[in-house]
Amino acid sequence: MTFYRILFLLIAIASTAQGATQGEQTHQLLFKSGSTIWIAEDIGGAYELSVLHQIVISDSGAVGGESLRSNHADWSFVDKLKEHFQIDPVIELTSQDHTQWGNPRLDWTVHPPAGNASLEQAFVAHVHDGGDNAKTFYATHAGEGRHSPIVKSMNTRPLLFSDRGLFFNYTINTAWYFPRSRLLLVFTHQPTRAVGLDTMHGFVLMEVLSE
């Protein structure tokens, strides 16, 4: 654990001494059909929220939208819903040595970006100055600090970063590749926490281009 992460943890604990919300996020890919990807997000702790994300892809990029579910962590309706759509095939990438994710059907692997101490320090300073989380950090650091995963031997283009994730100094949780559209969806695991000890995991959608 770095010095800045220890310092941030002390600040976060001090700022939430009256009670932390401890919102724990989990993400799962539901399916892709046509130009739309459906993603489930559950947020536990004091929030007890479930969010349905929809990413719509076009030639100019990708746009995300979300809806709040009425039942927390209940996605049992999805299997029935999928019966009404044509589902795109998807390849799951698995961890090979905790530093790269791949699949025997693919001739490339995915890696987290290199660590960045200056951005970690900037986030600690942001919290010290009254900031709360990734959303408030990026609101004051526009265009800075969103690092997409690295795909070895291939060129890529990031299309969308989720709005609750902190996208530096993270590891990869899961990754999925849609071969028909050459889209790579990566769910990230962020060890640094927001004020309230909420997690700041997220997802990145990328287009995999030729070498």
N, C-alpha and C positions, 0 to 999 in steps of 0.2 A: 504494500500500500504506500503510495507516494505521500510526501509531506503535505501537498496541497489537498489531497483527498482526506487525510487525517484532520487538517485544519477545517475543511468544509464540514466534516462530520460533527466536529465540536460546535461549529456555528449553528448547524441545523438542529442539533439536540438542544442547544441553549435557546434557540428561537421557538422551539415547540415544547418547552418545559410544561406548559399547561395542558398538553395532550396532543399527540401526533395523530394525523389522519391515516397515515400508513396505507395509502392507496397502492395496492399491488396489482400490476397489469399482467394480463396474459393475452396473447394473440393467437389466432388460428386462421389459416386459409380455409375458406368454405368452398369456393369454386370460381372458375372463370368461364364465362359464356360470351361469345362474340367479343365485343370491345369493353366488357365490364368485368372487373374482379370484385368478388365479395369477400370481406374479411370480418371476423368476429373479434371484438375486444371486450374483455371483462375486467373491471376495476373493483377490487375488493376494499377492505379496510372500512373507513367511515363512509365511503361513497356508495358501494353496492350498485354500481352502474354496469350496464351492458350496452355496447355501441356496435351498430352495424355499419361498417365502412363500405362504400362503393367507389371504386376507381374507374373512371371512364377514360379510355385511351383513344386518341385521335392522331392524325398525321402531325399535328402541331405540338403534341405532348400529352399530358394526363391531368385530369382534374379530379379531386377527391370530394366526396360528400359523406355525411354520416347521419344516422337516425338513432334515437335512443329507444332501446327495447323496454317493454313494460315488465318483463320478467328477467330477473338477474340470472345470468349464467345458464339460461335455458335456450339451447339451440336445437332442440329436438325437431323443430319444424323444418329444418334445412333439408333433411333427406327427402321429405315429401315435396318440398319446393323444387329440388333438383330434377324431379321427374318431368317437370314442365319446360326444361331448358336443354339445349344441346351443350354438353359440358366439354370444354377443351382438355385434351390430355396434358398432364403435368408430370415433371420428373422431380423427385425429392433429392436434394443434396444432403449428404450426411457428413458428420465430422470425421476427419481422417486422423488428425493428431491434435485437435483443439486449436490449430492455427490455420487450417484450410478445410474447406467443405467441397465435396465433389461427388461424382457418380460415374460408375464404369462406362455409362453410355455417352459421357461427355469427355472431350479432350482438353478441358480447362478446369481450373479450380477457383474458388472464391476465398478471399482472405479479408480479415478486418483491416482497416487503415492503420498506418503507423501511429503510435502514441504522440500526443501533442501536449507538452507540459504548459505551454503558454496559454492555450485555450482553457485548460483546467484551472489555471491560476485566474484567468479572466472570469470564469464562472464563479469561483469562490469570492472574488471581489464583488461580483454582481449581487450575490446573496448577502454579503456583508453590507452592501449599500441599500438593501431593502428589496431586492429581487426575490422571486419565488421559485421559478422552475424554468424549464426549457423554453416555454412560450414567451415568458418575460425576457429571458436572455436574448432570444433571437429578435424580439421587438426592438431591442436597443443595440443589437449587433447585426443589422441587416446585411445579408450576403456573406456573413462570416461564420465559419465553424460548422458547416454541414459537409461532412466528409462521407462519400459513398464507399461501399466496399470495393476491393480491388479484385478484378478478374484477370488472372494471369494468362498471358498470351492472346488476349482479346481486347479490342477497344470497346468502351461502353459509353452510354449517355444516361445520366440520371434524369428520370422523368418526374418523380414525386417523392418527397419526404413527408412522413406523417407529422402532425402538428404538436404532438405531445412528447416526441422523442428528442433526446440530446445526442447529436450525431458526431461525436468525437470520443476517442478513448473507450470505445465499446467493443464487445465481442459479438459473435454471431450466434443467434439462438437456433433458427432454422432457415432454410433457403429452398426456393422452389423455382423451377425453370419451365416456361411454357414454350416448347420447341416450335410450334406453328407460328407464333408471333415474335419469337426471339426475345421474350420478356423474362427478366429475372426479378423475383420478389424475395427480399431478405428481411427477416425479422431480427431486430437487434436486441442485445442485452446490455443495459447501461448500469454499471456498478455504482456510479454516483447517484445520490438521491436528491430530490427537491426538498424545499422546506416542508415540514410536515412528514418527512421521511417517505414521501411518495416516490414511486419508481418513475423513471423517464425512459422506458423502453419504447421502441417504435418500429417502423418498417420503411424500407426504401424500395422503390420500383425503378428498375433500370432496363434499358434496351441494350442487348448484346450485339455489337456490330462485328463486322469481319475484322481479321487481323490487319 
